[in-house]
Amino acid sequence: MRKEQFQTLLQFFKALADESRLKIVSILANQECSVEELAVLLQLKEPTVSHHLSKLKELNLVTMRPEGNSRFYQLDSEALQNMSKEIFTAEKIASLIEDVDTEAWESKILNNYLQGVTNHRDGIQRLKEIPASRKKRLVILKWLASKFEVGVQYPERTVNETLQRYHHDYATLRRELVGYQLMQRENGVYWLHNKV
């Protein structure tokens, strides 16, 4: 998402996060109104309504039509639809996390559950415990799955030996790798699932 689109999206949500502005948009979606009419409908003062309308006009959400001494406002549904097409797509919303470290949580889990290399003579990080939380356990299991190579078939003995380097309960870890579909098993032979 481009920076200006992000700013527009931010302004949009800030503008509509106000209860009075949201009500104004709802009213103007159904009918054209003057500031005086909106003030009566919302039980607000006219200057307050004018302030809210100016915020909505900044985003081009409302249009104004002069008639004599009065000004009539209406929701600009076309502008709303254009904004929806341009900014409110799944791809655009997903791109909001471009500058967020999406692996920070997984790194924190690994740091919490692994003992450092300096604690062991063989230089292997060991698992302190198997997490009870399914989400945390999945992070650990993905880390363990990375210790195996894609496309290689491993006999159960080799899988046990590899997992035992990281935790004494290798049988549970082996079952969990299969249960979480990170590895597949058939006739005592294991291999990484294609999705890992």
Stockholm file with secondary structure:
# STOCKHOLM 1.0

chainA/1-196         MRKEQFQTLLQFFKALADESRLKIVSILANQECSVEELAVLLQLKEPTVSHHLSKLKELNLVTMRPEGNSRFYQLDSEALQNMSKEIFTAEKIASLIEDVDTEAWESKILNNYLQGVTNHRDGIQRLKEIPASRKKRLVILKWLASKFEVGVQYPERTVNETLQRYHHDYATLRRELVGYQLMQRENGVYWLHNKV
#=GR chainA/1-196 SS CCHHHHHHHHHHHHHHTSHHHHHHHHHHHHCCEEHHHHHHHHTCCHHHHHHHHHHHHHTTCEEEEEETTEEEEEECHHHHHHHHHHTCSHHHHHGGGTTSCTTHHHHHHHHHHEECGGGCTTCCCEESCCCSSHHHHHHHHHHHHTTSCTTCCEEHHHHHHHHHTTCSCHHHHHHHHHHTTSEEEETTEEEECTTC
#=GC SS_cons         CCHHHHHHHHHHHHHHTSHHHHHHHHHHHHCCEEHHHHHHHHTCCHHHHHHHHHHHHHTTCEEEEEETTEEEEEECHHHHHHHHHHTCSHHHHHGGGTTSCTTHHHHHHHHHHEECGGGCTTCCCEESCCCSSHHHHHHHHHHHHTTSCTTCCEEHHHHHHHHHTTCSCHHHHHHHHHHTTSEEEETTEEEECTTC
//
